[in-house]
Amino acid sequence: MATRDSVENLLIEGQHIIQQAEEQLDMSNRSQFMMNEDYTNAHLELEKLSQSIDRVMKSANSQQRDQLHRFQLVVNEKLNDMILDQIDVTKYE
């Protein structure tokens, strides 16, 4: 069973990762789709976060699973935004 602390720590760490991804998305949109290593790292961190959520969800109780599922939806939305931005970049290169 997932402990309350492990779920809370994952959510706090995840919020930080999402904030970094949002900053990178904002910067790439301002610089006309110029992507750099920070953008790629933010994308990779979101992927790792998604995998961590999946692992913790397996041992979570129903309330924690619901909370993690909602958080997973937010993470997936950011991942999709980043992927679509990458597709836009390759379209114009």
N, C-alpha and C positions, 0 to 999 in steps of 0.2 A: 504494500500500500504506500502510495506517495505521501510524504509528510507535508504538512501545511507549509513549513518553511521552504521545502524544495519547490513547491508550486509558486510561492510568493517570490522566491529568488529568481525563478525562471521568468516570471512576469515582469519583474523589475529589470532584469537584464535584457529581456525582450523589448521593453519600451525604449531602452537606450539604443538598441540595434535598429529599431524602427525609426527612431529620431535621426540617426545617422543616415539611414537610407533615404528618408525624406529630404534631408539636406543635400544629398548627392543628386537626387532627382531634380530638386529645385535648381541646383547649380548647372546640371546638364541642360535643363530647359532654358536657362538664361544664356548659356554659352552656345546656343544653337546645336545641341546634341553632341557636344564635345565630351567624350568619356575618357576617364583616366583610371589609374590604378585604384584610387579611393572608391570610385564607383563600382569597380569590379569586386573589391573587397567587401563593400557594403552588401552587394548582391550575394556573395558567398556566405557572409554572416547570416543573412536572412535564410538561406538554404539550411545552414547548420541549426538555426533556431527552429525551423520547421521540423527538422528531424528530432531535435530535443523534445519538442512538444509531443511528437508522436510517441517517443519512448516513455515520457512521464505519464502520458494519457493512459497507457496500458496498465499502470498500477494505481491509477487514481480512483477515488470514489465517484459516485454519480455527480455530485455537486462540482467537484474539481474537474471532471471530464467536461461538464457543460461550460465552465469558465475557460478551460483550455481550448475547447472547440471554438468558442467565440473569438478567442485570441488568435487561433490558427487562421480564422477567416480574415482577420486584419493582416496577418503576415502574408497570406496568399495574395491579398489585394496589392500589397506593396511589391511582392515578387512579380506579379503580372504587370504592374506599371513599369517596373524596370525592364522586363523582357520586351514589352511593347516599345519602350524607348530605344532599346537596342535594335529592334527590327526597323524602326524609323531611321536610325543612323545608317544601317546598311543599305537602305533603300536610296539614300541620297549620296552615298559614296561613289 
